[in-house]
């Protein structure tokens, strides 16, 4: 639902949009690994201000993927 709304708002469902990335930076270019890490750091820092005890000292995109995969596995989802 949210992704579809985002795609409509950014005109990504139009025929000519095939060359545009789904998520992009301020220059309408693909997000880089550094760009994604920067976004993650921004929100991690904001969350630490609200409740530092909930946010681990080290957090990365990889740790988020790993945590999600573990939650799915524990819920019985076949990860293969």
C-alpha positions as CSV (number, residue, x, y, z in Angstrom):
1,X,0.0,0.0,0.0
2,X,2.7,2.5,1.0
3,X,5.0,1.6,-1.8
4,X,2.2,1.9,-4.4
5,X,1.2,5.3,-3.1
6,X,4.9,6.3,-3.2
7,X,5.1,5.1,-6.8
8,X,2.0,7.0,-7.8
9,X,3.2,10.2,-6.1
10,X,6.6,9.9,-7.9
11,X,5.1,8.9,-11.2
12,X,6.9,5.6,-11.2
13,X,4.0,3.6,-12.7
14,X,4.2,5.5,-16.0
15,X,5.6,3.8,-19.1
16,X,8.7,6.1,-19.2
17,X,9.6,5.4,-15.6
18,X,11.3,2.1,-16.3
19,X,14.7,3.8,-16.2
20,X,14.1,5.5,-12.9
21,X,15.2,3.9,-9.6
22,X,12.4,3.0,-7.1
23,X,14.2,4.8,-4.3
24,X,16.6,7.6,-5.1
25,X,18.7,10.4,-3.6
26,X,18.3,14.1,-3.8
27,X,19.8,14.1,-7.3
28,X,17.3,11.5,-8.6
29,X,20.1,8.9,-8.8
30,X,20.2,5.4,-7.3
31,X,20.8,5.3,-3.6
32,X,24.4,4.2,-2.8
33,X,25.4,2.0,0.1
34,X,26.8,5.1,1.7
35,X,23.5,6.9,1.2
36,X,21.5,4.2,2.8
37,X,23.9,4.0,5.7
38,X,23.6,7.8,6.1
39,X,19.8,7.5,6.2
40,X,20.0,4.7,8.7
41,X,22.4,6.6,10.9
42,X,20.1,9.7,10.9
43,X,17.1,7.6,12.2
44,X,19.2,5.6,14.6
45,X,20.5,8.8,16.2
46,X,17.0,10.2,16.5
47,X,15.8,6.9,18.1
48,X,18.7,7.0,20.6
49,X,17.6,10.4,21.7
50,X,14.1,9.1,22.5
51,X,15.1,5.8,24.1
52,X,18.8,4.9,24.1
53,X,18.3,1.5,25.8
54,X,16.4,0.1,22.8
55,X,19.1,0.8,20.2
56,X,22.2,-1.4,20.2
57,X,25.6,0.3,20.1
58,X,26.4,-1.2,16.6
59,X,23.6,-1.2,14.0
60,X,23.9,-1.6,10.3
61,X,21.8,-2.5,7.3
62,X,23.2,-6.0,7.5
63,X,22.2,-6.4,11.2
64,X,18.6,-5.3,10.3
65,X,18.5,-7.9,7.4
66,X,19.8,-10.5,9.7
67,X,17.3,-9.7,12.5
68,X,14.4,-9.8,10.0
69,X,15.6,-13.2,8.6
70,X,15.9,-14.6,12.1
71,X,12.4,-13.4,13.0
72,X,11.0,-15.0,9.9
73,X,12.9,-18.3,10.6
74,X,11.6,-18.4,14.2
75,X,8.1,-17.9,12.8
76,X,8.5,-21.0,10.7
77,X,9.1,-19.3,7.3
78,X,11.2,-21.3,4.8
79,X,14.0,-18.9,4.0
80,X,15.2,-20.9,1.0
